[in-house]
Amino acid sequence: MAGSGKGAHFRIIESLGLDAGRSLPAWKSEGWADYEASLAGIRRDPDYDLARRVDLLDDTSYWRNPRLRARRCYRWQLLVEYLVEVRSYRFEDLSRPSVTESETWAQMVAWRRENSSSTDRLLDDLALTIQ
């Protein structure tokens, strides 16, 4: 599955069927669509770094209002991005009911902590502030 975010929603329904596609949790459907829409840029960017993108989620200077829907959508995209880029999930894996937002979040935060340098300052607050 590759292409635009709008097209991703159609491909989700095409892949899962109408009822299952429409009942997919928002973090999966919106996260997948945003990830798919960003994929070409991610692949072209020689400085792409998922860890830095995770850090950006807790950067208050970037997010003027931490309750913005855009921030929530960015979080959902990061969850999907983590599953695909780090855990090698395919859409079929991601769409399983056993893959939950809270568990994926915990795994991504743990992965980020394991892959951080001693100078990373954001991670201690990250798990607490974005739940």
VOTILO-748204 format. One record per residue: residue number from 0; residue in one letter; chain; z, x, y of N, C-alpha, C in turn. Coordinates in Angstrom, 1 decimal, m for minus. Atoms other than C-alpha are relative to their C-alpha. Layout:
REM VOTILO-748204
 seq type mol    npz    npx    npy   capz   capx   capy    cpz    cpx    cpy
 NUM    A   A      Z      X      Y      Z      X      Y      Z      X      Y
...
REM end
This chain:
REM VOTILO-748204
 seq type mol    npz    npx    npy   capz   capx   capy    cpz    cpx    cpy
   0    M   A    0.0    0.8   m1.2    0.0    0.0    0.0    0.0    0.9    1.2
   1    A   A    0.1   m0.7   m1.3   m1.1    1.5    3.3   m0.7   m0.8    1.0
   2    G   A    0.7    0.8   m1.0   m2.2    0.1    6.6    1.0   m0.4    1.1
   3    S   A   m0.8    0.5   m1.1   m0.8   m1.9    9.5    1.3   m0.8   m0.5
   4    G   A   m1.2    0.7    0.4    2.6   m3.6    9.6   m0.3   m1.5   m0.3
   5    K   A    0.4    1.4    0.3    1.0   m7.1    9.8   m0.6   m0.1   m1.4
   6    G   A    0.7    0.0    1.3   m1.2   m6.3    6.8    1.0    0.2   m1.1
   7    A   A   m1.0   m0.3    1.0    1.9   m5.0    4.9    0.7   m1.3   m0.4
   8    H   A   m0.6    1.3    0.4    3.4   m8.5    5.0   m0.9   m0.8   m0.9
   9    F   A    1.0    0.7    0.9    0.3  m10.0    3.5    0.0    0.7   m1.4
  10    R   A    0.0   m0.7    1.3    0.3   m7.3    0.8    1.3   m0.2   m0.8
  11    I   A   m1.3    0.3    0.7    4.0   m8.0    0.0   m0.2   m1.3   m0.7
  12    I   A    0.1    1.3    0.7    3.2  m11.6   m0.7   m1.1    0.1   m1.1
  13    E   A    1.0   m0.2    1.0    0.1  m10.6   m2.6    0.5    0.7   m1.2
  14    S   A   m0.6   m0.8    1.1    2.1   m8.2   m4.7    1.1   m0.8   m0.8
  15    L   A   m1.2    0.7    0.6    5.2  m10.4   m5.3   m0.3   m1.5   m0.3
  16    G   A    0.1    1.4    0.0    3.8  m13.9   m4.9    0.6   m0.6    1.2
  17    L   A   m0.5    0.6   m1.2    4.5  m16.3   m2.1    1.5   m0.2    0.1
  18    D   A   m1.4    0.3   m0.1    8.0  m17.4   m3.0    0.9    1.3    0.0
  19    A   A   m0.8   m1.3    0.1    9.3  m13.9   m4.0   m0.2    0.8    1.3
  20    G   A    0.3   m0.8   m1.2    7.6  m12.3   m1.0    0.7   m0.5    1.2
  21    R   A   m0.7    0.6   m1.1    9.1  m14.8    1.4    1.5    0.1   m0.1
  22    S   A   m1.5   m0.1    0.2   12.6  m14.4   m0.1    0.5    1.4    0.0
  23    L   A   m0.4   m1.4   m0.1   12.6  m10.6    0.1    0.9    0.2    1.2
  24    P   A   m0.9   m0.2   m1.1   15.5   m9.5    2.3   m0.8    0.6    1.2
  25    A   A    0.7   m0.5   m1.2   14.4   m8.7    5.9    0.0    1.5    0.0
  26    W   A    0.0   m1.4   m0.1   15.5   m5.1    5.6   m1.1    0.6   m0.9
  27    K   A    1.1   m0.5    0.8   13.0   m4.7    2.8   m1.4   m0.3    0.5
  28    S   A    1.3    0.4   m0.5   10.1   m6.6    4.2   m0.4    0.6    1.3
  29    E   A    0.3   m0.6   m1.3   10.4   m5.5    7.8    0.0    1.5   m0.1
  30    G   A   m0.1   m1.4    0.1   11.4   m2.0    6.8   m1.2    0.6   m0.7
  31    W   A    1.3   m0.4    0.7    8.4   m1.7    4.4   m1.2   m0.1    1.0
  32    A   A    1.1    0.2   m1.0    6.0   m3.1    7.1    0.0    1.1    1.0
  33    D   A   m0.1   m1.0   m1.0    7.3   m0.7    9.7   m0.3    1.4   m0.5
  34    Y   A    0.2   m1.3    0.6    7.3    2.2    7.4   m1.5    0.2   m0.3
  35    E   A    1.5   m0.1    0.3    3.7    1.5    6.3   m0.8    0.1    1.2
  36    A   A    0.7   m0.1   m1.3    2.6    1.1    9.9    0.1    1.4    0.6
  37    S   A   m0.3   m1.3   m0.5    4.1    4.5   10.7   m0.4    1.1   m0.9
  38    L   A    0.3   m1.0    1.0    2.9    6.3    7.6   m1.0    1.0    0.4
  39    A   A    1.0   m0.9   m0.5   m0.2    7.8    9.1    0.5    1.1    0.9
  40    G   A   m0.7   m0.9   m0.9    1.8    9.3   11.9    0.9    1.0   m0.6
  41    I   A   m0.9   m0.8    0.7    4.4   10.6    9.6   m0.7    1.1   m0.7
  42    R   A    0.7   m1.0    0.8    1.9   12.3    7.4   m0.7    1.1    0.9
  43    R   A    0.7   m0.9   m0.9    0.1   13.9   10.4    1.0    0.9    0.8
  44    D   A   m1.0   m0.7   m0.8    3.3   15.1   12.1    0.5    1.3   m0.7
  45    P   A   m0.4   m1.2    0.7    3.9   18.8   11.2    1.6    0.2    0.2
  46    D   A   m1.5   m0.2   m0.3    7.5   18.5   12.6    0.8   m1.2   m0.6
  47    Y   A   m0.7    1.2    0.6    8.3   15.3   10.6    1.3    0.5   m0.7
  48    D   A   m1.3   m0.4    0.6   12.0   15.5    9.6    0.8   m1.3   m0.1
  49    L   A   m0.8    1.3    0.2   13.7   12.4    8.1    1.4    0.2    0.4
  50    A   A   m1.4   m0.2   m0.4   17.1   13.9    8.7    0.2   m0.1    1.5
  51    R   A   m0.1    0.2   m1.5   16.5   14.1   12.5   m0.3   m1.4    0.3
  52    R   A    0.2    1.5   m0.3   15.2   10.5   12.4    1.2   m0.8   m0.3
  53    V   A   m1.2    0.6    0.3   18.4    9.5   10.8    1.0    0.2    1.1
  54    D   A   m0.9   m0.3   m1.0   20.4   11.3   13.4   m0.3   m0.8    1.3
  55    L   A    0.4    0.7   m1.1   18.4    9.5   16.1    0.6   m1.4    0.0
  56    L   A   m0.6    1.4    0.1   19.8    6.2   14.9    1.3   m0.1    0.7
  57    D   A   m1.3    0.0   m0.6   23.2    7.2   16.2    0.1    0.6    1.4
  58    D   A    0.1   m0.6   m1.3   22.0    8.8   19.4    0.1   m1.0    1.1
  59    T   A   m0.2    1.0   m1.1   23.5    6.6   22.2   m0.9    0.2    1.2
  60    S   A    0.8   m0.3   m1.1   21.4    8.3   24.8   m1.4   m0.6   m0.2
  61    Y   A    1.3    0.6    0.3   18.3    7.0   23.0    0.0   m1.5    0.0
  62    W   A   m0.1    1.5    0.1   19.5    3.5   22.3    1.0   m0.5    1.1
  63    R   A   m0.9    0.5   m1.1   20.8    2.1   25.6    0.9   m1.1   m0.5
  64    N   A   m0.8    1.1    0.5   22.0   m1.0   23.8    0.0    0.1   m1.5
  65    P   A   m0.1   m0.2    1.5   23.2   m0.3   20.2   m0.3   m1.3   m0.8
  66    R   A    0.3    1.2    0.7   22.7   m4.0   19.3   m1.4   m0.5    0.1
  67    L   A    1.4    0.4   m0.1   19.0   m4.1   20.0   m0.6   m0.2   m1.3
  68    R   A    0.7    0.3    1.2   16.8   m5.6   17.4   m0.9    1.2   m0.4
  69    A   A    0.8   m1.2    0.3   14.6   m2.5   17.7    0.8    1.0   m0.8
  70    R   A   m0.9   m0.9    0.7   17.5   m0.4   16.5    0.2   m0.4   m1.4
  71    R   A   m0.2    0.6    1.4   18.1   m2.7   13.5   m1.3    0.2   m0.8
  72    C   A    1.3   m0.2    0.7   14.4   m2.5   12.6   m0.3    1.4   m0.3
  73    Y   A    0.1   m1.5    0.2   14.4    1.3   13.0    0.9    0.3   m1.2
  74    R   A   m0.9   m0.3    1.1   17.4    1.4   10.6   m0.7   m0.5   m1.3
  75    W   A    0.7    0.5    1.2   15.5   m0.8    8.1   m1.1    0.9   m0.4
  76    Q   A    1.1   m0.9    0.4   12.5    1.5    8.3    0.5    1.3   m0.6
  77    L   A   m0.6   m1.2    0.6   14.7    4.5    7.7    0.5   m0.2   m1.4
  78    L   A   m0.5    0.3    1.4   16.2    2.9    4.6   m1.2    0.1   m0.9
  79    V   A    1.2    0.0    0.8   12.7    2.3    3.2   m0.6    1.4   m0.1
  80    E   A    0.6   m1.3    0.0   11.5    5.7    4.3    0.8    1.0   m0.9
  81    Y   A   m0.9   m0.8    0.9   14.5    7.3    2.6   m0.3   m0.2   m1.5
  82    L   A    0.3    0.3    1.4   13.8    5.5   m0.6   m1.3    0.5   m0.5
  83    V   A    1.3   m0.5    0.4   10.1    6.4   m0.6   m0.1    1.5    0.0
  84    E   A    0.2   m1.4   m0.3   10.2    9.9    0.8    1.0    0.9   m0.8
  85    V   A   m1.0   m0.8    0.7   13.4   11.2   m0.9    0.2   m0.4   m1.4
  86    R   A   m0.2    0.5    1.3   13.9    9.0   m3.9   m1.2   m0.3   m0.8
  87    S   A    1.3    0.2    0.6   10.2    8.6   m4.7   m0.2   m1.4   m0.5
  88    Y   A    0.2    1.4    0.3   10.4    4.8   m4.8   m1.4   m0.5    0.3
  89    R   A    1.2    0.7   m0.3    7.3    2.7   m5.0    0.4   m1.4    0.5
  90    F   A   m0.4    1.3   m0.4    7.2   m0.8   m3.5    0.6   m0.8   m1.1
  91    E   A   m0.5    0.8    1.1    7.8   m2.3   m6.9    1.5    0.4   m0.3
  92    D   A   m1.4   m0.4    0.2   11.0   m0.2   m7.2    0.9   m0.6    1.1
  93    L   A   m0.8    0.5   m1.2   12.2   m1.2   m3.7    0.2   m1.5   m0.1
  94    S   A   m0.1    1.5    0.0   11.6   m4.9   m4.3    1.0   m0.5   m1.0
  95    R   A   m1.0    0.4    1.0   14.1   m5.0   m7.2    1.2   m0.5    0.7
  96    P   A   m1.2    0.5   m0.6   17.1   m7.2   m6.4    1.2    1.0   m0.1
  97    S   A   m1.1   m0.9    0.2   19.4   m4.4   m7.6    0.0    1.1    1.1
  98    V   A    0.1   m1.0   m1.1   18.3   m2.2   m4.6    0.5   m0.8    1.2
  99    T   A   m0.7    0.7   m1.1   20.7   m3.3   m1.9    0.0    0.8    1.3
 100    E   A   m0.1   m0.7   m1.3   20.9   m2.5    1.8    1.2    0.9    0.1
 101    S   A   m1.2   m0.7   m0.2   24.5   m1.4    1.7    0.0    1.3   m0.9
 102    E   A    0.1   m1.2    0.9   24.0    0.9   m1.3   m1.0    1.0    0.4
 103    T   A    1.0   m1.0   m0.5   20.9    2.4    0.1    0.5    0.7    1.2
 104    W   A   m0.5   m0.6   m1.2   22.6    3.0    3.4    1.0    1.1   m0.4
 105    A   A   m1.0   m1.0    0.4   25.5    4.8    1.6   m0.7    1.2   m0.6
 106    Q   A    0.7   m1.1    0.6   23.1    6.9   m0.4   m0.7    0.8    1.1
 107    M   A    0.7   m0.7   m1.0   21.1    7.8    2.7    0.9    0.8    0.8
 108    V   A   m1.0   m0.7   m0.8   24.2    8.8    4.7    0.5    1.2   m0.9
 109    A   A   m0.5   m1.1    0.9   25.4   10.9    1.7   m1.1    1.1   m0.1
 110    W   A    1.1   m0.9    0.1   22.0   12.5    1.4   m0.1    0.8    1.3
 111    R   A    0.1   m0.7   m1.3   22.0   13.3    5.2    1.2    1.0    0.1
 112    R   A   m1.1   m0.9   m0.1   25.5   14.8    4.9   m0.2    1.3   m0.9
 113    E   A    0.3   m1.1    0.9   24.4   17.0    2.0   m1.1    0.9    0.6
 114    N   A    1.1   m0.8   m0.6   21.4   18.2    4.0    0.2    0.3    1.5
 115    S   A   m0.3   m0.3   m1.4   23.1   18.8    7.3    0.5    1.5    0.1
 116    S   A   m0.5   m1.3   m0.3   24.0   22.1    8.9    1.4   m0.2    0.6
 117    S   A   m1.3    0.1   m0.5   27.5   22.8   10.1    0.0   m0.4    1.5
 118    T   A    0.1    0.4   m1.4   26.3   22.1   13.7   m0.3   m1.5    0.2
 119    D   A    0.3    1.4   m0.2   25.4   18.5   13.1    1.2   m0.7    0.4
 120    R   A   m1.2    0.6   m0.6   27.7   16.4   15.2    0.0   m1.5   m0.3
 121    L   A    0.1    1.5    0.0   26.5   12.8   14.5    0.5   m0.6   m1.3
 122    L   A   m0.2    0.6    1.3   27.2   12.3   10.8    1.4   m0.7   m0.2
 123    D   A   m1.4    0.6    0.3   31.0   11.6   10.9    0.0   m1.4    0.6
 124    D   A    0.0    1.3   m0.6   30.4    8.7   13.3   m1.0   m0.9   m0.6
 125    L   A    1.1    0.8    0.5   27.2    7.5   11.7    0.4   m1.0   m1.0
 126    A   A   m0.4    1.0    1.1   28.7    5.9    8.6    0.9   m1.1    0.6
 127    L   A   m0.9    0.9   m0.5   31.3    4.2   10.7   m0.6   m1.0    1.0
 128    T   A    0.5    0.8   m1.1   29.3    2.9   13.6   m1.2   m0.9   m0.3
 129    I   A    1.2    0.8    0.3   26.2    1.5   11.9    0.2   m0.8   m1.4
 130    Q   A   m0.2    0.7    1.2   27.5   m0.8    9.2   m0.3   m1.5    0.2
REM end
